[in-house]
Amino acid sequence: MRSLETVTMTFATAALLAGCAGNAANPTASSPHARSMMLGTPIVEADISAWNIDVRGPDGQGLPPGSGNARAGKALFDAKCASCHGAAAAGGPMFGTMVGGIGSFKTDKRLLTPGSMYPYAPALFDYIRRAMPLTAPQSLSNDETYALTAYLLHLNGLSGEDAEMNATSLAAIRMPNRDGFIVDDRPDTNAVRCMQDCRPLRTSVPAP
Ligand code: HEC
């Protein structure tokens, strides 16, 4: 009985392998695999725009229309974010605090928060819009994303509770670590190494 089972198994495995080999040898566009990947289907503008959501840090170019304030952001945060980030973003089961630590980069105990680290406020909008909530990325409306951004900035003491965040006001916020980054001039970055009359370290990188 035992050997019969083994024979049956071997047969089944061989049949499976033969099936795979058959597909690999003939990867036509009509194969189920190609169809599921929509190979050969021209992409339309609307499909591209869903991915074309990058926002430029220094001046916020690419920020969408819409607005929101910290008051609205708090309600959203409590409903959609606090389960992982804790109440008032003070730290939760999935991530440490997103508040405070401003100036800590000059000490031995750096605290990485958006307030202490991000050089540009539009980057916070960009991060939330494309990645959060972790379980449903890109599910937030622009107004919601502005409101959540406003709330996190407010918690970090960088904007008022009623300050309306939109494409203009968000880009106008000066983040404390704005000048904390230096140009990465390794060859593959295309940045230019300065050899004389250079801008002092830790001064602003001009907007492109
Ligand atoms: C299911 C858990 C979960 C939920 C819900 C969630 N987050 Fe996150 N969040 C994370 C994790 C994990 C990270 C770290 C990701 C990484 O480092 O790659 C993170 C990172 C972040 C960061 C970057 C922090 C930094 O220091 O750079 C921000 C901002 C953020 N989340 C905002 C939000 C907002 C706003 C919401 C609600 C709309 C939200 N998150 C909901 C788990 C979650």
py3Dmol code that shows the C-alpha trace and the ligand (Angstrom):
import py3Dmol

protein = """\
ATOM      1  CA  MET A   1       0.000   0.000   0.000  1.00  0.00           C
ATOM      2  CA  ARG A   2       2.742   2.345   0.925  1.00  0.00           C
ATOM      3  CA  SER A   3       4.645   1.829  -2.301  1.00  0.00           C
ATOM      4  CA  LEU A   4       1.481   2.338  -4.347  1.00  0.00           C
ATOM      5  CA  GLU A   5       0.998   5.754  -2.737  1.00  0.00           C
ATOM      6  CA  THR A   6       4.561   6.661  -3.593  1.00  0.00           C
ATOM      7  CA  VAL A   7       4.045   5.689  -7.218  1.00  0.00           C
ATOM      8  CA  THR A   8       0.858   7.740  -7.433  1.00  0.00           C
ATOM      9  CA  MET A   9       2.619  10.770  -5.953  1.00  0.00           C
ATOM     10  CA  THR A  10       5.480  10.492  -8.374  1.00  0.00           C
ATOM     11  CA  PHE A  11       3.072  10.355 -11.277  1.00  0.00           C
ATOM     12  CA  ALA A  12       1.222  13.419 -10.102  1.00  0.00           C
ATOM     13  CA  THR A  13       4.461  15.370  -9.669  1.00  0.00           C
ATOM     14  CA  ALA A  14       5.653  14.425 -13.129  1.00  0.00           C
ATOM     15  CA  ALA A  15       2.362  15.504 -14.680  1.00  0.00           C
ATOM     16  CA  LEU A  16       2.589  18.857 -12.867  1.00  0.00           C
ATOM     17  CA  LEU A  17       6.150  19.460 -14.039  1.00  0.00           C
ATOM     18  CA  ALA A  18       5.232  18.583 -17.605  1.00  0.00           C
ATOM     19  CA  GLY A  19       2.408  21.101 -17.446  1.00  0.00           C
ATOM     20  CA  CYS A  20       4.748  23.857 -16.245  1.00  0.00           C
ATOM     21  CA  ALA A  21       7.317  23.081 -18.884  1.00  0.00           C
ATOM     22  CA  GLY A  22       4.632  23.269 -21.560  1.00  0.00           C
ATOM     23  CA  ASN A  23       3.626  26.767 -20.486  1.00  0.00           C
ATOM     24  CA  ALA A  24       7.170  28.054 -20.201  1.00  0.00           C
ATOM     25  CA  ALA A  25       8.012  26.837 -23.669  1.00  0.00           C
ATOM     26  CA  ASN A  26       5.067  28.658 -25.183  1.00  0.00           C
ATOM     27  CA  PRO A  27       4.544  32.003 -23.443  1.00  0.00           C
ATOM     28  CA  THR A  28       2.049  33.424 -25.915  1.00  0.00           C
ATOM     29  CA  ALA A  29       0.097  36.587 -25.193  1.00  0.00           C
ATOM     30  CA  SER A  30      -3.029  34.484 -24.982  1.00  0.00           C
ATOM     31  CA  SER A  31      -1.730  32.401 -22.082  1.00  0.00           C
ATOM     32  CA  PRO A  32      -3.653  32.951 -18.871  1.00  0.00           C
ATOM     33  CA  HIS A  33      -0.519  34.405 -17.242  1.00  0.00           C
ATOM     34  CA  ALA A  34      -0.015  37.027 -19.935  1.00  0.00           C
ATOM     35  CA  ARG A  35      -3.695  37.948 -19.837  1.00  0.00           C
ATOM     36  CA  SER A  36      -3.653  38.467 -16.084  1.00  0.00           C
ATOM     37  CA  MET A  37      -0.713  40.878 -16.483  1.00  0.00           C
ATOM     38  CA  MET A  38      -2.502  42.648 -19.374  1.00  0.00           C
ATOM     39  CA  LEU A  39       0.606  42.356 -21.527  1.00  0.00           C
ATOM     40  CA  GLY A  40       0.084  43.987 -24.893  1.00  0.00           C
ATOM     41  CA  THR A  41      -2.640  46.325 -23.594  1.00  0.00           C
ATOM     42  CA  PRO A  42      -1.811  50.015 -24.201  1.00  0.00           C
ATOM     43  CA  ILE A  43      -1.717  52.053 -20.985  1.00  0.00           C
ATOM     44  CA  VAL A  44      -4.102  54.997 -20.766  1.00  0.00           C
ATOM     45  CA  GLU A  45      -3.421  58.411 -19.240  1.00  0.00           C
ATOM     46  CA  ALA A  46      -5.770  57.773 -16.308  1.00  0.00           C
ATOM     47  CA  ASP A  47      -3.764  54.702 -15.289  1.00  0.00           C
ATOM     48  CA  ILE A  48      -0.546  56.701 -15.280  1.00  0.00           C
ATOM     49  CA  SER A  49      -1.997  59.594 -13.293  1.00  0.00           C
ATOM     50  CA  ALA A  50      -2.908  57.248 -10.452  1.00  0.00           C
ATOM     51  CA  TRP A  51       0.827  56.594 -10.005  1.00  0.00           C
ATOM     52  CA  ASN A  52       2.028  60.082 -10.842  1.00  0.00           C
ATOM     53  CA  ILE A  53       1.604  61.501  -7.356  1.00  0.00           C
ATOM     54  CA  ASP A  54       5.070  62.578  -6.333  1.00  0.00           C
ATOM     55  CA  VAL A  55       5.386  65.887  -4.550  1.00  0.00           C
ATOM     56  CA  ARG A  56       8.504  68.048  -4.678  1.00  0.00           C
ATOM     57  CA  GLY A  57       9.851  68.846  -1.250  1.00  0.00           C
ATOM     58  CA  PRO A  58      11.256  72.372  -1.355  1.00  0.00           C
ATOM     59  CA  ASP A  59       8.310  74.097  -3.048  1.00  0.00           C
ATOM     60  CA  GLY A  60       5.546  71.507  -2.849  1.00  0.00           C
ATOM     61  CA  GLN A  61       5.119  71.241  -6.606  1.00  0.00           C
ATOM     62  CA  GLY A  62       2.663  68.448  -7.300  1.00  0.00           C
ATOM     63  CA  LEU A  63       0.579  69.017  -4.156  1.00  0.00           C
ATOM     64  CA  PRO A  64      -3.061  68.542  -5.128  1.00  0.00           C
ATOM     65  CA  PRO A  65      -5.999  70.894  -4.475  1.00  0.00           C
ATOM     66  CA  GLY A  66      -7.782  70.542  -1.155  1.00  0.00           C
ATOM     67  CA  SER A  67      -7.232  71.570   2.455  1.00  0.00           C
ATOM     68  CA  GLY A  68      -7.648  70.516   6.052  1.00  0.00           C
ATOM     69  CA  ASN A  69      -6.786  71.574   9.580  1.00  0.00           C
ATOM     70  CA  ALA A  70      -5.519  69.871  12.716  1.00  0.00           C
ATOM     71  CA  ARG A  71      -8.961  69.741  14.330  1.00  0.00           C
ATOM     72  CA  ALA A  72     -10.305  67.618  11.499  1.00  0.00           C
ATOM     73  CA  GLY A  73      -7.032  65.719  11.437  1.00  0.00           C
ATOM     74  CA  LYS A  74      -7.344  64.677  15.076  1.00  0.00           C
ATOM     75  CA  ALA A  75     -10.704  62.988  14.498  1.00  0.00           C
ATOM     76  CA  LEU A  76      -9.310  61.156  11.486  1.00  0.00           C
ATOM     77  CA  PHE A  77      -6.164  60.187  13.336  1.00  0.00           C
ATOM     78  CA  ASP A  78      -8.113  58.745  16.248  1.00  0.00           C
ATOM     79  CA  ALA A  79     -10.201  56.668  13.834  1.00  0.00           C
ATOM     80  CA  LYS A  80      -7.587  55.521  11.332  1.00  0.00           C
ATOM     81  CA  CYS A  81      -4.111  55.869  12.768  1.00  0.00           C
ATOM     82  CA  ALA A  82      -4.046  55.729  16.559  1.00  0.00           C
ATOM     83  CA  SER A  83      -4.396  51.941  16.660  1.00  0.00           C
ATOM     84  CA  CYS A  84      -0.808  51.690  15.406  1.00  0.00           C
ATOM     85  CA  HIS A  85       0.656  55.090  16.281  1.00  0.00           C
ATOM     86  CA  GLY A  86      -0.960  55.678  19.688  1.00  0.00           C
ATOM     87  CA  ALA A  87      -3.134  58.545  20.862  1.00  0.00           C
ATOM     88  CA  ALA A  88      -1.784  61.935  19.769  1.00  0.00           C
ATOM     89  CA  ALA A  89       0.872  60.037  17.783  1.00  0.00           C
ATOM     90  CA  ALA A  90       2.845  59.495  20.956  1.00  0.00           C
ATOM     91  CA  GLY A  91       3.744  55.932  19.973  1.00  0.00           C
ATOM     92  CA  GLY A  92       1.753  52.717  19.643  1.00  0.00           C
ATOM     93  CA  PRO A  93       2.126  49.019  18.990  1.00  0.00           C
ATOM     94  CA  MET A  94       3.482  49.460  15.454  1.00  0.00           C
ATOM     95  CA  PHE A  95       5.593  52.603  15.603  1.00  0.00           C
ATOM     96  CA  GLY A  96       7.288  54.890  18.107  1.00  0.00           C
ATOM     97  CA  THR A  97       6.429  58.506  18.706  1.00  0.00           C
ATOM     98  CA  MET A  98       5.925  60.873  15.793  1.00  0.00           C
ATOM     99  CA  VAL A  99       6.126  63.906  18.053  1.00  0.00           C
ATOM    100  CA  GLY A 100       8.978  65.948  19.463  1.00  0.00           C
ATOM    101  CA  GLY A 101      12.706  65.389  19.333  1.00  0.00           C
ATOM    102  CA  ILE A 102      13.233  68.668  17.520  1.00  0.00           C
ATOM    103  CA  GLY A 103      16.866  69.631  17.884  1.00  0.00           C
ATOM    104  CA  SER A 104      17.806  66.150  19.106  1.00  0.00           C
ATOM    105  CA  PHE A 105      20.018  65.587  16.046  1.00  0.00           C
ATOM    106  CA  LYS A 106      22.616  67.728  17.739  1.00  0.00           C
ATOM    107  CA  THR A 107      22.687  65.374  20.729  1.00  0.00           C
ATOM    108  CA  ASP A 108      23.677  61.750  21.229  1.00  0.00           C
ATOM    109  CA  LYS A 109      20.026  60.740  21.488  1.00  0.00           C
ATOM    110  CA  ARG A 110      18.466  61.432  18.128  1.00  0.00           C
ATOM    111  CA  LEU A 111      14.709  61.083  18.035  1.00  0.00           C
ATOM    112  CA  LEU A 112      13.418  60.528  14.516  1.00  0.00           C
ATOM    113  CA  THR A 113      10.028  62.134  14.042  1.00  0.00           C
ATOM    114  CA  PRO A 114       8.598  64.049  11.104  1.00  0.00           C
ATOM    115  CA  GLY A 115       9.071  67.221  13.148  1.00  0.00           C
ATOM    116  CA  SER A 116      12.709  66.538  13.940  1.00  0.00           C
ATOM    117  CA  MET A 117      13.752  64.937  10.681  1.00  0.00           C
ATOM    118  CA  TYR A 118      11.798  65.939   7.567  1.00  0.00           C
ATOM    119  CA  PRO A 119      13.394  68.863   5.748  1.00  0.00           C
ATOM    120  CA  TYR A 120      10.156  69.812   3.973  1.00  0.00           C
ATOM    121  CA  ALA A 121       6.535  69.685   5.122  1.00  0.00           C
ATOM    122  CA  PRO A 122       5.208  68.549   1.698  1.00  0.00           C
ATOM    123  CA  ALA A 123       7.167  65.307   2.229  1.00  0.00           C
ATOM    124  CA  LEU A 124       4.875  64.505   5.151  1.00  0.00           C
ATOM    125  CA  PHE A 125       1.811  64.895   2.948  1.00  0.00           C
ATOM    126  CA  ASP A 126       3.477  62.740   0.297  1.00  0.00           C
ATOM    127  CA  TYR A 127       4.325  59.982   2.779  1.00  0.00           C
ATOM    128  CA  ILE A 128       0.855  59.831   4.292  1.00  0.00           C
ATOM    129  CA  ARG A 129      -0.880  59.962   0.919  1.00  0.00           C
ATOM    130  CA  ARG A 130       1.084  57.146  -0.643  1.00  0.00           C
ATOM    131  CA  ALA A 131       1.674  54.850   2.337  1.00  0.00           C
ATOM    132  CA  MET A 132      -0.824  55.318   5.177  1.00  0.00           C
ATOM    133  CA  PRO A 133      -2.835  53.873   6.754  1.00  0.00           C
ATOM    134  CA  LEU A 134      -0.560  50.869   6.410  1.00  0.00           C
ATOM    135  CA  THR A 135      -3.501  48.554   5.846  1.00  0.00           C
ATOM    136  CA  ALA A 136      -5.156  50.710   3.153  1.00  0.00           C
ATOM    137  CA  PRO A 137      -2.616  52.927   1.386  1.00  0.00           C
ATOM    138  CA  GLN A 138      -3.972  55.601  -0.966  1.00  0.00           C
ATOM    139  CA  SER A 139      -7.430  55.338   0.533  1.00  0.00           C
ATOM    140  CA  LEU A 140      -7.404  58.884   1.974  1.00  0.00           C
ATOM    141  CA  SER A 141      -8.891  61.862   0.153  1.00  0.00           C
ATOM    142  CA  ASN A 142      -6.728  64.934  -0.410  1.00  0.00           C
ATOM    143  CA  ASP A 143      -8.658  66.864   2.250  1.00  0.00           C
ATOM    144  CA  GLU A 144      -8.125  64.040   4.742  1.00  0.00           C
ATOM    145  CA  THR A 145      -4.428  63.881   3.944  1.00  0.00           C
ATOM    146  CA  TYR A 146      -4.072  67.660   4.417  1.00  0.00           C
ATOM    147  CA  ALA A 147      -5.930  67.412   7.728  1.00  0.00           C
ATOM    148  CA  LEU A 148      -3.735  64.569   9.003  1.00  0.00           C
ATOM    149  CA  THR A 149      -0.613  66.418   7.898  1.00  0.00           C
ATOM    150  CA  ALA A 150      -1.861  69.512   9.710  1.00  0.00           C
ATOM    151  CA  TYR A 151      -2.501  67.463  12.855  1.00  0.00           C
ATOM    152  CA  LEU A 152       0.996  65.952  12.913  1.00  0.00           C
ATOM    153  CA  LEU A 153       2.562  69.357  12.271  1.00  0.00           C
ATOM    154  CA  HIS A 154       0.435  70.832  15.052  1.00  0.00           C
ATOM    155  CA  LEU A 155       1.437  68.067  17.491  1.00  0.00           C
ATOM    156  CA  ASN A 156       5.037  68.916  16.687  1.00  0.00           C
ATOM    157  CA  GLY A 157       4.393  72.578  17.472  1.00  0.00           C
ATOM    158  CA  LEU A 158       4.896  73.642  13.876  1.00  0.00           C
ATOM    159  CA  SER A 159       1.432  75.000  13.070  1.00  0.00           C
ATOM    160  CA  GLY A 160      -1.717  76.154  14.844  1.00  0.00           C
ATOM    161  CA  GLU A 161      -4.743  74.005  15.536  1.00  0.00           C
ATOM    162  CA  ASP A 162      -6.912  75.972  13.109  1.00  0.00           C
ATOM    163  CA  ALA A 163      -4.278  76.627  10.464  1.00  0.00           C
ATOM    164  CA  GLU A 164      -5.609  75.488   7.090  1.00  0.00           C
ATOM    165  CA  MET A 165      -3.097  73.360   5.257  1.00  0.00           C
ATOM    166  CA  ASN A 166      -3.237  73.441   1.484  1.00  0.00           C
ATOM    167  CA  ALA A 167      -0.736  73.412  -1.368  1.00  0.00           C
ATOM    168  CA  THR A 168       0.439  76.952  -0.593  1.00  0.00           C
ATOM    169  CA  SER A 169       0.444  77.017   3.202  1.00  0.00           C
ATOM    170  CA  LEU A 170       2.041  73.584   3.539  1.00  0.00           C
ATOM    171  CA  ALA A 171       4.944  74.501   1.278  1.00  0.00           C
ATOM    172  CA  ALA A 172       5.432  77.714   3.267  1.00  0.00           C
ATOM    173  CA  ILE A 173       6.111  75.897   6.543  1.00  0.00           C
ATOM    174  CA  ARG A 174       9.745  75.940   7.455  1.00  0.00           C
ATOM    175  CA  MET A 175      10.719  72.638   9.017  1.00  0.00           C
ATOM    176  CA  PRO A 176      13.300  72.811  11.832  1.00  0.00           C
ATOM    177  CA  ASN A 177      15.627  70.388  10.052  1.00  0.00           C
ATOM    178  CA  ARG A 178      15.401  72.239   6.731  1.00  0.00           C
ATOM    179  CA  ASP A 179      19.148  72.796   6.606  1.00  0.00           C
ATOM    180  CA  GLY A 180      20.218  69.571   8.263  1.00  0.00           C
ATOM    181  CA  PHE A 181      20.803  67.691   5.031  1.00  0.00           C
ATOM    182  CA  ILE A 182      23.882  68.012   2.853  1.00  0.00           C
ATOM    183  CA  VAL A 183      24.245  67.363  -0.862  1.00  0.00           C
ATOM    184  CA  ASP A 184      25.019  63.735  -1.574  1.00  0.00           C
ATOM    185  CA  ASP A 185      27.719  64.152  -4.181  1.00  0.00           C
ATOM    186  CA  ARG A 186      28.523  60.529  -4.877  1.00  0.00           C
ATOM    187  CA  PRO A 187      28.861  60.112  -8.660  1.00  0.00           C
ATOM    188  CA  ASP A 188      25.632  58.206  -9.177  1.00  0.00           C
ATOM    189  CA  THR A 189      23.529  60.995  -7.670  1.00  0.00           C
ATOM    190  CA  ASN A 190      24.429  63.490 -10.439  1.00  0.00           C
ATOM    191  CA  ALA A 191      25.058  66.135  -7.806  1.00  0.00           C
ATOM    192  CA  VAL A 192      28.100  68.326  -8.317  1.00  0.00           C
ATOM    193  CA  ARG A 193      30.922  68.370  -5.802  1.00  0.00           C
ATOM    194  CA  CYS A 194      31.961  71.889  -4.954  1.00  0.00           C
ATOM    195  CA  MET A 195      35.692  72.498  -4.661  1.00  0.00           C
ATOM    196  CA  GLN A 196      35.850  76.261  -4.051  1.00  0.00           C
ATOM    197  CA  ASP A 197      33.629  79.138  -2.903  1.00  0.00           C
ATOM    198  CA  CYS A 198      31.230  76.512  -1.629  1.00  0.00           C
ATOM    199  CA  ARG A 199      28.016  77.085   0.231  1.00  0.00           C
ATOM    200  CA  PRO A 200      28.686  76.501   3.927  1.00  0.00           C
ATOM    201  CA  LEU A 201      27.569  73.106   5.184  1.00  0.00           C
ATOM    202  CA  ARG A 202      24.040  72.971   6.543  1.00  0.00           C
ATOM    203  CA  THR A 203      22.734  75.830   4.477  1.00  0.00           C
ATOM    204  CA  SER A 204      19.783  75.471   2.153  1.00  0.00           C
ATOM    205  CA  VAL A 205      19.949  73.477  -1.035  1.00  0.00           C
ATOM    206  CA  PRO A 206      18.379  75.745  -3.693  1.00  0.00           C
ATOM    207  CA  ALA A 207      15.102  74.528  -5.173  1.00  0.00           C
ATOM    208  CA  PRO A 208      15.645  72.807  -8.518  1.00  0.00           C
TER     209      PRO A 208
END
"""
ligand_1 = """\
43
HEC
C -1.573 49.033 10.751
C -0.661 49.963 11.396
C -0.628 51.402 10.929
C -1.680 52.258 10.720
C -3.177 51.974 10.863
C -1.107 53.515 10.357
N 0.264 53.431 10.344
Fe 1.559 54.937 9.910
N 3.128 53.657 10.089
C 3.030 52.320 10.442
C 4.352 51.724 10.356
C 4.698 50.281 10.643
C 5.223 52.748 9.944
C 6.715 52.640 9.654
C 6.865 52.223 8.232
C 8.313 52.131 7.807
O 9.201 52.602 8.505
O 8.544 51.587 6.707
C 4.434 53.949 9.809
C 4.958 55.184 9.458
C 4.234 56.355 9.404
C 4.798 57.661 9.163
C 6.270 57.976 8.958
C 6.879 58.317 10.283
C 8.303 58.835 10.196
O 8.907 59.044 11.247
O 8.828 59.085 9.099
C 3.748 58.551 9.170
C 3.847 60.042 8.969
C 2.540 57.793 9.407
N 2.873 56.458 9.539
C 1.282 58.349 9.468
C 0.120 57.585 9.592
C -1.207 58.139 9.494
C -1.521 59.602 9.293
C -2.087 57.092 9.647
C -3.595 57.115 9.579
C -4.185 57.593 8.350
C -1.293 55.889 9.845
N 0.031 56.232 9.809
C -1.839 54.650 10.056
C 1.877 51.648 10.804
C 0.595 52.155 10.689
"""
view = py3Dmol.view(width=600, height=400)
view.addModel(protein, "pdb")
view.setStyle({"model": 0}, {"cartoon": {"style": "trace"}})
view.addModel(ligand_1, "xyz")
view.setStyle({"model": 1}, {"stick": {}})
view.zoomTo()
view.show()
